[in-house]
């Protein structure tokens, strides 16, 4: 939405997560770049592989990934 980016994660061929906006932040704004969305999707995938369900992302993690101010 609004020329921003999000991500989708599939599990066993089925849509598992549809994230059109930045998690952990108020509002419904997406990521500024495809690279930013990909960074967060990779973290979420790692959490899923470790068994962290739901694979929540914190504001601190977003800052460490340099996807928010």
Backbone bond lengths (Angstrom), bond angles and torsions (degrees), N, CA, C in turn:
res aa  C-N    CA-C-N  psi(-1)  N-CA   C-N-CA  omega(-1)  CA-C   N-CA-C  phi
1 X - - - 1.470 - - 1.530 112.28 -
2 X 1.294 117.96 140.53 1.458 121.93 175.90 1.511 114.02 63.99
3 X 1.326 117.74 32.88 1.472 122.69 -179.29 1.518 112.09 59.90
4 X 1.330 115.57 38.98 1.453 121.66 175.93 1.525 108.33 -118.36
5 X 1.322 116.25 179.84 1.458 120.52 -175.38 1.526 111.43 -124.34
6 X 1.313 114.86 152.64 1.451 123.15 174.98 1.513 107.27 -138.54
7 X 1.329 116.71 -161.74 1.460 119.71 177.64 1.519 110.54 -151.09
8 X 1.335 113.86 159.78 1.460 121.97 174.37 1.519 106.92 -127.90
9 X 1.314 115.61 141.00 1.457 121.58 176.78 1.523 107.52 -123.33
10 X 1.325 114.50 128.98 1.458 120.82 179.94 1.515 109.57 -106.43
11 X 1.317 115.28 145.39 1.467 121.75 178.56 1.523 107.03 -132.94
12 X 1.311 116.04 122.93 1.463 121.71 -177.54 1.524 111.46 55.21
13 X 1.323 116.13 38.63 1.455 120.94 177.46 1.518 115.67 78.64
14 X 1.309 116.94 2.78 1.474 121.38 -179.38 1.522 110.27 -118.00
15 X 1.313 115.05 146.77 1.463 119.90 177.94 1.523 109.04 -62.72
16 X 1.330 115.69 122.52 1.461 121.77 -178.45 1.525 110.68 -106.70
17 X 1.332 116.60 -40.82 1.464 121.42 178.95 1.523 109.29 -137.07
18 X 1.306 115.94 128.82 1.464 122.87 172.14 1.522 105.69 -118.38
19 X 1.325 116.28 110.57 1.467 120.93 -175.47 1.531 109.14 -120.71
20 X 1.334 117.96 89.08 1.465 120.69 -177.86 1.525 113.51 -80.48
21 X 1.334 117.45 -12.14 1.464 120.73 -178.13 1.524 110.50 -133.21
22 X 1.316 116.40 169.62 1.463 121.55 -178.60 1.525 109.78 -70.27
23 X 1.330 117.60 124.96 1.464 119.87 179.23 1.526 110.99 -73.02
24 X 1.313 115.93 158.66 1.472 124.66 174.88 1.523 113.81 72.63
25 X 1.299 117.72 0.45 1.464 121.04 -178.92 1.523 109.85 -118.94
26 X 1.324 117.22 147.99 1.469 119.42 178.52 1.529 110.55 -68.80
27 X 1.302 115.07 155.27 1.455 120.16 177.61 1.511 112.29 89.41
28 X 1.312 114.59 -174.97 1.460 120.86 -175.59 1.516 111.34 -127.32
29 X 1.311 116.44 39.96 1.455 121.12 180.00 1.527 109.95 -88.76
30 X 1.315 116.19 135.03 1.455 120.66 178.74 1.521 111.08 -81.77
31 X 1.314 115.63 -176.17 1.463 121.65 177.73 1.522 109.92 -75.74
32 X 1.319 116.41 148.03 1.462 121.72 -177.84 1.525 112.14 -68.90
33 X 1.343 116.89 -32.66 1.464 119.87 -178.57 1.528 110.45 -134.02
34 X 1.314 114.64 160.50 1.457 120.63 176.25 1.532 109.52 -64.44
35 X 1.327 116.43 -35.98 1.469 120.77 179.06 1.523 111.12 -62.62
36 X 1.331 118.15 -39.99 1.469 121.39 177.85 1.524 110.67 -63.14
37 X 1.323 117.11 -44.92 1.466 120.90 179.07 1.529 109.88 -62.10
38 X 1.318 116.90 -40.38 1.465 121.70 -179.75 1.534 111.02 -64.54
39 X 1.330 118.27 -39.62 1.472 121.75 178.60 1.526 110.72 -58.17
40 X 1.326 115.69 -46.74 1.464 119.82 -177.69 1.527 110.19 -70.88
41 X 1.322 117.71 -39.34 1.468 120.70 178.23 1.526 110.63 -59.39
42 X 1.325 117.40 -38.32 1.472 120.44 178.71 1.526 111.58 -64.05
43 X 1.330 116.67 -40.93 1.469 120.46 177.44 1.528 110.13 -63.61
44 X 1.313 116.28 -43.34 1.464 120.80 179.26 1.531 109.96 -62.16
45 X 1.328 117.66 -42.78 1.466 121.02 177.92 1.532 111.46 -60.37
46 X 1.320 116.59 -42.67 1.462 119.91 177.84 1.529 111.50 -60.66
47 X 1.322 115.52 -41.47 1.468 119.70 179.76 1.527 110.77 -65.28
48 X 1.318 117.15 -40.09 1.467 120.81 178.20 1.526 109.56 -62.87
49 X 1.326 116.79 -44.66 1.473 120.90 179.84 1.524 111.56 -62.42
50 X 1.340 117.32 -29.89 1.470 121.67 177.76 1.522 112.10 -83.39
51 X 1.336 116.70 -3.86 1.455 120.45 178.63 1.512 114.43 89.76
52 X 1.325 117.76 11.82 1.462 121.40 179.13 1.531 109.29 -81.43
53 X 1.321 114.95 99.89 1.459 120.58 -179.80 1.517 107.80 -124.90
54 X 1.314 120.54 121.20 1.460 126.01 -1.48 1.536 111.35 -74.66
55 X 1.323 116.28 151.92 1.462 120.98 -179.09 1.525 112.04 -84.64
56 X 1.311 116.33 69.20 1.464 122.06 -175.35 1.528 111.78 -64.73
57 X 1.334 115.04 147.70 1.459 122.42 177.67 1.527 107.35 -120.47
58 X 1.323 116.75 132.55 1.460 120.85 -178.78 1.524 111.51 -95.47
59 X 1.313 115.21 164.61 1.466 121.00 175.77 1.524 109.43 -61.09
60 X 1.335 117.14 -38.63 1.461 120.86 179.77 1.527 110.95 -61.68
61 X 1.332 116.60 -41.10 1.468 120.14 177.84 1.537 110.91 -63.97
62 X 1.319 116.40 -40.80 1.472 120.03 177.88 1.516 110.77 -62.28
63 X 1.324 117.13 -39.01 1.463 120.99 178.40 1.516 110.88 -66.95
64 X 1.356 117.29 -42.33 1.458 120.59 178.44 1.526 112.05 -62.13
65 X 1.332 116.02 -33.22 1.455 120.75 178.39 1.535 111.60 -80.88
66 X 1.328 116.20 -5.79 1.452 122.84 179.37 1.539 112.85 62.53
67 X 1.341 114.94 41.69 1.463 119.36 178.10 1.535 111.90 -108.73
68 X 1.341 116.27 -4.42 1.469 121.66 173.34 1.528 108.74 -139.94
69 X 1.307 114.95 160.38 1.467 120.58 179.37 1.513 110.01 -73.69
